[in-house]
Amino acid sequence: MAVGPATLPEQFYPVAGVRLGIASAGIKKPGRNDVVVMELEKGSRVAGIFTTNQFCAAPVHVTREHLAEGEPRYLLINTGNANAGTGARGLSDANACCEALAKEAGVRGHSILPFSTGVIGEPLPVDKIVAALPAALADLSGDHWAEAAAGIMTTDTRPKGATRRLEIDGKVVTISGISKGAGMIRPNMATMLGFIATDASISPAVLQRLSRELGEKSFNRITIDGDTSTNDACMLIATGQSGAGVATVESDHYEVLRDALEGVYLELAHAIVRDGEGATKFVSINVAGAAGQREALDVAYTVAHSPLVKTALFASDPNWGRILAAVGRAGVEGLDLEAVEIYLGDVCLVRDGGRADDYTEQRGQAVMDQDEITIRIDLKRGRIEETVWTCDFSHDYVTINAEYRT
């Protein structure tokens, strides 16, 4: 079950300097493609943001170390096993996979960046992954973005991707990306897994800034269930193969490139919410008139994480009192209740401290019957505005997570 149209482009634009190979290791299900290798042209630059969960997975530790040590040449992604909660053995297993791929590809071990997603607490099946590496390398192609998007799925019901082309200094620049995630999503950095690549040339400082800022405004504004994963990672890759790019934020084309990248980040982040486990609604929660960013996000997330609000959304029930109650418990000090306005779409629910005089159940119901809904809250305290994206809670969410390991 997913909300809205398919989230995979009909055709991905290949990114010069990136090739992707997919293989089946049979980690969780025999015959399923569950190993993806992404090859980067020598000289490519990579920046990333990672989960803030203190029990972060072994591949997160290893990827951070390898990014600091040298030039990344390959990304190795497996599904079906998170290699999280696995202690020292997990670190050893992640490094063993890196060394095996490095040997096959003829590069150094620290040139490999590993990523895992799946069940927590189970040892990584290193032998299965290593056995699949030759097939993944033999499959490498610049046209395999769609196959890679499917290869990194876990409980996702559909693959997720985005692609763009723009012109800088008369040269065509390409951006393509894939993401995965459907549950255990409140990233506190990014999504469960996201990979965005461009053939633009971007200086290391600018790349890191873009990775941090774009991740914060996209993947770090989505939530399915309020759970921060142990394995979240979002990587931004710049191969420099187009011959055009930016060196500083003052560069003539910085804003153009940034806007194009932001479009890809947002599309991939929204795709995760649209494919939330059991989701039937795509919900934007916009908080305006806040005195600061923190209170805007506190209000937005309190509404987004309320089980009562989320179940009312699933039932298409315009039970606006649940939204009002969530705003009231968000911890905003000195909130002027008479000033706050709450809207469901264009329908005002709350004004002057209570139900708006012109509100009717019929008007509220018309909005709640839609698949895509905006909840808008104006605190009337300042000029700060933030938006968070979420979905409803359905019976299927409980079923999916109750039966996840079976």
N, C-alpha and C positions, 0 to 999 in steps of 0.2 A: 504494500500500500504506500502510495506517495502522492504528494499534492502538486498539481500543475503538470505542465508538459515535460517531456523527457529532458534530462539535464546533460545530455552528451551531444556535442556538435555533430552535424551530419558529416562534416569533414574537418579534421584537425589540420592546421598548418604546421608542417614540419619545422622544427627549430634547428638551424644549422649548428652542428657541434653536439647534438644530442641523439643517441640511438637507444632504443628500448627493446629488451628481449624478455619473453615470458615463457615459463615452464611449469610443469606439474611435479611437485615433490610428494603429494599425497599426505600432507601434514595432518589435516583433519578429515578430509574426504578424498578417497581414491579418485584419480583422474581429474581433479579440479586444478585449474591453473592457480598456483598460490605462491609462486616465486617470480619476482620481477627484478631485472637488472637494468639500470640506467647508466649508459656509458657517456662520459663527458669528454669533449675534446681537450687536449692538453692546454693549460693556460686558463681554463674556465674558473670562475670565481663562484663561491657558494657562501651564503649567509643563512642562518636559521634561528628560529625561536623554538623553545621546548617547554614541556610541561613543568609546572611549579609543584607538582605532587612530590613529596619528599621520598616516597617509595618509587621513584622513577625507575623505569626499566633499564636493564643492562645495555641494550643498544643505544639508549639516550646518553648514558655515560660514555660509551665508546665513541659515538659520533662526535660528541663535544670534544673529546680528546684528539680525535683524528683531524677535526677541523683546525684545531690549534697547532697541530704538528706539521701539516704539509698540504700539498696540492691535491684536492679531491679528484679522482678519475672515475670512480664507479659508486653508484648507490645500489645497495642490496636490500630488497624489501621482501619480507615473508608475511603471510597471513596464517591464521589458524593457531598461532602460538605467540603470546606477547613477550615471552622471556622476561617477565616481571615477577618480583617476589621470589627470585631464584638464587639470590646471594652470590657468592664467589663463583659458583659453577656457571651462573648466567653470564658473568663477565667473560669467563674462559670460553664458553660456547660462542658468544658473539664474536670474540676475537678469532676463534677457530674458523668460523665462516668467512670472516674477512681474509684470513691468510689463505684459505682455500681458493677464494675468488681471485685474490692477488696472484697466486701461482698460476691459475688458468689463464689470466689476462696479461701476465708478464709485467706487473707493477708491484709497488711496495705495499705492505699491509695497511699502512696508515693512509693510503690513498682510497681506501674503501670506507664508505659511510653506511652502517647497517641500520635498518628500521624493522620493527616487528609489531604485529598487532594480532590480537586473538585472546585466547584464554590465559588468565593470570595464574601463576603458581605452578605451572607444569614445566619440566625441563625441555629446552629447545631440542628438537630432533635433528641434531647436527648432520648425521649421516644422510638423512633424506634430503636435506637442503644442499649439501655438498654434491650429492649424486645428480641433482637437477641442474647444477651450474653449467655444465657443458652444453646442455640443450638451450638454456637461456642465452648463453653467449652466441650460439649458432643462430639464434632467432633475432639477433640485434638488427633493428631497422629504424630509420627516422620516421616511419609511417605507423608505428605501433602504439601510438598514444591511446587509442580506444581500447586496444587489447590490454594495455597496462592498467587503464582505469578499471577494467573488469577484474584484473588479476590482483588488485589490492583490496577488494571488497571482503567484508565479513558478514554482518547482518544487514548490510545495504541491500535494498531491493533493486537498485539500478546503478550503473556506473555514472561517475560525475566528472565533467570536464568543461573546459572553456578555452577559447582560442581567439587571438586578435592579430591584425596586421596594421601597421602604421608606417608613415614615412618620416625619416629624419635625415636632413641634409641630402635629399634626393635618393636615399637608400631605403629599401624595404626592411623593416624590423618586425620580427615575429615574436609573439608571446603565446605559449601554450601551457596548460596546467591541468592536473588531475587532483582529486581529493577523495577521501573515503571517511565514512562515519555516519552513524545512524542512532547511536545511543551512547551512554556514558560521555555526554557532551556538555560540559561547561569548561571550555579549554583552559582558561586562565593563561593563555598565551596564543594558542592557535587551534587547529582542529586535531582530530586523532592522527591523521596523516594528510599532508598536503605537499605537492611538489609543483612549483611554477618555474618555468625556464624561458629565457629570452636569448636571442642572439645579439642583443645590444651589448656594447662595451660599457661597463659600469664600474667605477672605481670602488675599491673595497669599502671605504668609509660611506659612500653613498648607498652601496648595496646593503650594508648593515642597517643604515637608517631606514631605507625603504622596507626592508624585511620587518623591522620592528614596528614602524608606523602603520604600514598597510595591514599587518597581522592584527594590530591592536584595534583597528577600525572595522575589521571584517570578521575574521575567525574568532577574535576575542570579544565579539558582540553577539554570539549565538549561544543558545542553550537548549538542550532537549529535556534534560532531567536534573541539571544542577550538579552532576557528578564529573569531577575532573579525572581524566584518565591518567594512568601511569606511563603512557607511551606517546603522548601528543608530540608531534613535531611538524613544523612547516618550513620548507626549504625554498629559498629563492636562488636561482642559478642564472648566471650571465656568462655566455660562452664567448662573446665578443666577435663572433664570426661574421656578423653583418657589415662590420667596418664603420658602424655609426653608434653613437651612444652619448653618455654624459660623464663628466669627470667631477663636477661639483653641483651643488644645489642651485648655484647661480648660472649654470649652463643654459644656453638659449632654449634647449629642448627638454629641459628637466621636467617641467610641468606636463608637457604632452606625454612623455614616457610614463610619468607617475600616474596620470589619469588612466592611461591604458592598462597599466598594471593593476590599479585599484579596481577597474572594471572586472578583471579576471579574478582577483581575490574575492570580491563581493559575490560574483556569480558562483564560485566554488563553495563559499561559506553558506550562501542561501540554499544551494543544492543539498547540503547536509540537513538543514532544517526541513526542507521539503520532503526528505526521505527519512525523517525521524521515525524511530521504531513505532509502528502503529499509527503514525500521524494521519489526520484527515484535514487539518487546518494549518495554513501558513500564517503566522501572526507577527505583525510588526508592533512593537510597543515603543511609542515615541513620547519622551518626557521633555517638555519645553519649560521655559521660565524658571529654570533652576539657578540657585545662587552659585553652584559649583558643580564640577563634573562628578564628584563622588556622590553627591546627593541625587543627581539625575540618574546615575547608574544604580544606586541603592533602590530607588523607587521602581525603576524599570525591571530589575532582577527580582524584586519582591513580588511584583505582579506576575512575572514570567515563571517563577518557581512555585507559585501557589497551587497546590493540588486542587483546591476548590475552584479556582479560576480555570485551570486547565481541563478539569472534568466538565465544567459548564460549557467550555468551548467545544468539547467533543459532543456534548448533547445538543449543541446549537441552542443553548438556553441563555437568554439575555438576563442572567441573574446579576445585575450590575452591582448589587450590594457586596458581592465578593471582591470586585475590583476596588470599590471604595475602601473596604476593610484592609486590603493589601496595601494600598497607598498609605492608610493611616498607621500601619505598623512598620513602615519602612525606616523609621528612626530619624525623620527629618525634624530637627529641633525648631520650635517656634513657627510651625506651619500654620498659616492663616487659613482655616478651613472654609471661611466664607469666600475666600478668593479663588480657591482651587476649582478648576473645571476639568471634567472627565468626559471624553467622547468615545463612542463606538462608531468607527467610520466617521461620517459627518453628523451623526446624531448625538446631541448633547445629553449625557446621562445625569451629570451632577453639576449644579451651579448654586451659589449662595448657601453652601453647607448642606444641601439635600438634593432630592430628585429635581431635575430641571422642570419648570412649569410646562414646557411644550413637549416633554418626553411622553411617548406612548409605547406600550408593549409591542404593538404592531410594527412601529418603526425600528425598534431594537431587534425584533425578530428577523426583519428583512436583512439586516446586516449579519446577524449570527448565522443565517442560512448560507452565507457565502463561504467558499473555500479559502479565500484570502481576506484577512481581517486586519484592520489597524485599530489599536487602542491608543488614544492620544490623551496625555495628561499634561495640563498646563498648571504649574505650581505658582505662577505669578510672583516669583521672588527674584528673578534675575534674567540673564540673557543666555545662559548655557542650555544646550539642547543635545540630547543623546538618543540613539535608537538601538534597541535590542531586538533580535529576531528569535522566535520560539515556535512551538507547536502545541497541540493539545495532548492530553493523556487519554488513550483509548484502552479497551479490553486487551487489544493485541499487544500493547506495550508490556503489560504484565505477563502475558503468555510467552512472548519472545524471550524475556529475561528470566522467567521461571524455568524455561526449557533450554536455556542457552548452551549448557554443557551436555545436553542429551541429543 
